């Protein structure tokens, strides 16, 4: 049952990275693909019907972690409290920018909120990348399983490298989304940006893979590296072929598969730990250590699965009803 609970949370986090990932990616590439006020508005309108609902996955995953693995929830917040608070402020900044941008017909007002939108998106991706990198690397834990380090410890070279890779990967995902959902010059620039970002992602993924091999030498690390490289090669070939024949939907599907593959690889590398200890070999908190009693876990898992199904249905309805493209100037 603990394995099923781990898989449920991993699915919810993967759904969040996949769905809100293209929203955040659009924020990163918006200044480059939108050269006029109308083009930047079109980029924001492309994610307008989706971004708020996509955030539900993150909130639901946090609630599921509290219900399914309360010990890990307490330990994680003891170490990642400051990053999590910054994430909340950045999420609010992104939402406020989207809602207030067009409230006043002032160029300075709109440019300010455009900057907030892009900066908050890039910083959110970076913080999520830093968090994931430290889950892979491990964090110092005391005898009670609580974080025994500093915020500076989290900003290690591996975490910063993963943060840069995460920005590039989700920017590529966001560019593919814009190429598919927006018409005109914005879509053309998004295709060009996606091509450059695919090359950058390949280079960064090789660097991240080498760094992971240095950290965790062994069969699991080589398995992680092989799976990550296979995912990168596959998405590059599919996306390149799709864009070459003008199929933007297939290009977005390719980046979707890329993000899902990376999340699956990361989940496999972390399992069965929820918090890996640092340094290597010092243990950590596993899914079996952090789970509550069997009846409590079964009840929480049943409620969580029902909630996941409800959010999936809602997301499918929204995507079906809002399937049209955005045109600059509308």
N, C-alpha and C positions, 0 to 999 in steps of 0.2 A: 504493500500500500504506500510505503514511503517513496518507492520508485515512481509510482503513478503520480504522487503529489509533486515530485521533482519534475516529472515530464509536463505536468499541467502548468506549473510556473514557468518552465522553459518555453512552452508554447506561447504563453501570454506575453512574455518579454520579447520573443521573436516576432509576434504579431505587432507589438508596439514599435519595435525597431523597423519593421517592414513598412508599416502604415504611416506612423508619424515620421519615419525616416525620410520619406520623399518630401514631406512638408518642410522638414529642417533642411533637406538638400536644396529645395527651391529657394529657401532663405539665403543659402550660401551663394548660389549662382545667379540670383535675381539681379544684383548690380551689374553683372557682366552680360546678361542676355537682354536686359531691359534698359535701353539707352534713353528712352523718353519716359515722361511721367505716365503716359497711357500704357506703355509696354510693361512698366513695373506694376501698374495696377492689374493688368491682365495676368501676370504671373501670380499675384496674390489671389486674384479671383479664381484661379485654377484650383487652389487648395481651399478656397473659402468654405465650400459645403462639407469638408472632410476633417479639417485639422482639429476641431473641438472634440468631435467624436473619437478621433484617433487617440487623443490623450487619455481616454477612458481606460485603454489597455494598461497604461502605466499605473494609474490609480488602482485598478483592479488587481494588478500583479502585486502591488504593495500590500493591499488588503489580504490577498491570498497568502503571501509570505507570513503575515502576522498570524493568520488562522492555522496554516498548515505547519509552519516551522517557527513557533514563537521565540525559541531560544536564538535562532539565527537572526531573526528580525531585531531582537534586542542587541545582539552583538554587532550586527552590521551598522545600526544607527549609532552605536557608541564610537565607531571608527570613522564612519562616513557622514556624520551629522552635518559638518560644515559644507561638504560638497552637496548634500541633499538640500540644504537650505538655499544654497546658491542656485540649484536646479529649479526650486520653486519660484524664486525671484525671476529667473530667466524665462520660465514658462509663462509667468504673468506678463513679463515684458513683451514676449512674442504675441500674446493674446491682445494686450492693450494696443500694440502697434497695428495689428490687423483691424481692430474695431474703431480706432480713433483717427486713422490716417486720412480719411475723406470727410471728416467732420467740418473742416474749415478750408475754404478755397485759397490756401496760401502755399506757395512753392516751398518756403522754408519749413513750414509745418510738416508737409508731406515728406520732404527730404530727411527731416529729423526722424520721423517714425519709420521711414525706409531703412535708415541706418540702424535703428533699434531692432527692427525685424531681422536684418541680416546678421548683426553682431550677436544677438541672443541665440539665433539658430546655430551659428558656428560654435559658440561657447557651450551650448547644450550638448552638441555632438562631442566636443572635446572632453567634457566632464563624463559623459557616458563611456567614452573610450577609455579614459583613465580608470574609471570604476571597473570595467571589464578586465583591463590589463592587470589590475591588482588582484582580482579574483583568480586570474590565471597564474600570476606570479606567487601569490600568497601574501598574507599580512601577519605581523607579529601578534600573537594571542597570549593572554595570561592563562593561569591555571583554571580560571572560570570560563574561558572562552571569549573574553572581552578584548577588544582592540587595545594593544599596548604600544602604540606608536604615535607619530605626529602627522599633521597634514602634509608636512614637507616630505615625509616618507612616501606618501602616495604619488608625489610628483617625481618619480624616478625616471631614468632615461627610457626604459621599456614602456612605461605608461605614456610618456609623451610621444613616443614613436607610434604607439597604437592610436593615440588621439589624432595624430596627423593622418594616419591611414583611415580612421573612421570618418574624418571630415571629407577626405577624397572619395571614399566609397559612397557615402550618402549624398554627396554633391553629384556624383555620377548618377545615382538613383533618381535624384531630383531633376537633373537635366533630362533624363529619359522620360520622366513624367511630363515635363513641360513640352518636350518634342511631340508627345502623343496627345496632350490635352489642349494645347494652344496652337492657334494658326498664325501664319505670317512670319515676320522677321524674328520674333521671339523663338519660335520653333526652330528656325534655321540656325540661329546662334546656339540654341540648346543642343542641337545635333553636333555642332562643331566642338562645343565645350565637352560633350559626352565623349567624343573621340579622344581628346587630350586627356580627360580624366581616366579613361580606361587604361591608357598607357601608364599614367602616373600610379594607378592602383596596382598594376602588375609589379612595378618597381617596388612600391612600398610593401606589398604583400611578401615579396621575396625577403626584404629586410626584416619584417616582423617574424617571418618563419625562421630565419637564421637566428634571430634573437631568442625565440622560443626554444629552439634546439639547444642553444647555449645554456639557457636556464634549466631546462628539464631534459637532460640527456636520457635517452631510453627509448623503448619500443613505442610507448604512447606518444612521445614527441614526434617520432618519425611518422607515425600514423596521422597525427595532426597535420604535419607538414605536407604529406602526400595528399590528404583530402583537401587542404586549403589550396594547394597549387592546381589540383584537378578542377576545383570550383572556379578558380581564376581563369584558367585556360578555356574552360567551357563557356563561361559567360562572355569572354572576349570574342571568341569565334562566332557565337550565336548573335551577339549584339552587332558586331561588325558586319556580318552577312545581312542581318535584318535592316540595318540603317542603309546599307549599300543598295538594297532593293526598295527602299522607301517604306518599310513596314515598321512604323514607330511603336505600334502595339507590341510586336514581337521584341523590339528593343527594350521596352519597359519590362516585359516578361523575363527577359534575360537578366536584367539587373535585379529583379525580384528574386529569381533563383539564386543569384550570387549572394544576396544578403541572407537568404534563408540557409544556404549552404554554410556560410560563415558562422551563423548563429548555432547551427547544428554541430559544427566542428567545435565551437567554443564550449557548448554544453557537454559534449562528450569528453573534452579535455578536463573540465571541472569535476564531472561526476566521479565518485559519489559525494564529493565535498560541496558544502554550501559556502564555507570559508576555509580555504587552504591555508595552512600554517606557513610561516616564514621564519627561518630559512628552510630550504628544501629538506624534506624528511622529518620535519618537526610535527607532523600530523595536521590536525585542524578539526573543524566541526563538520561532521558528515550528516547526511540526511537521516541517519538512524539516531544520531545523538540529539538532533534538534527537534525531532518529531514529538508531539504530545502523546497521550495515551491512545490506544487503538480506537476506542469508541469516539473520542474527540476528533481524531484525525479522519475517521470515516464520515462523521457528520459534516465537518468543515469541507472535506473533499466533495461531498455530494452537492452542497450549496455552491461551491466554486464552479463545478462543472455546469450546473444549471445556468449560472451567471455567464460563463464563457459562451454557451450556446446562444443565450439571448443577445449578447453583444455581436456575435457572428451574424445572426439573423438581421440585426439592425444595420450592420455594415453592408451586408449584401443588398438590402433594400435601398440604402442611400446611393450606392454605386450604380444600381440599376436605374433609379429615377433621375440621376444627374449624370448621364452618360455623354452629353454633348460637349463640343469644344468651345473654348473661350476665344473670342476675337478681339484684338486690340482696338480700343476705341468704343467698345460697347459698354 
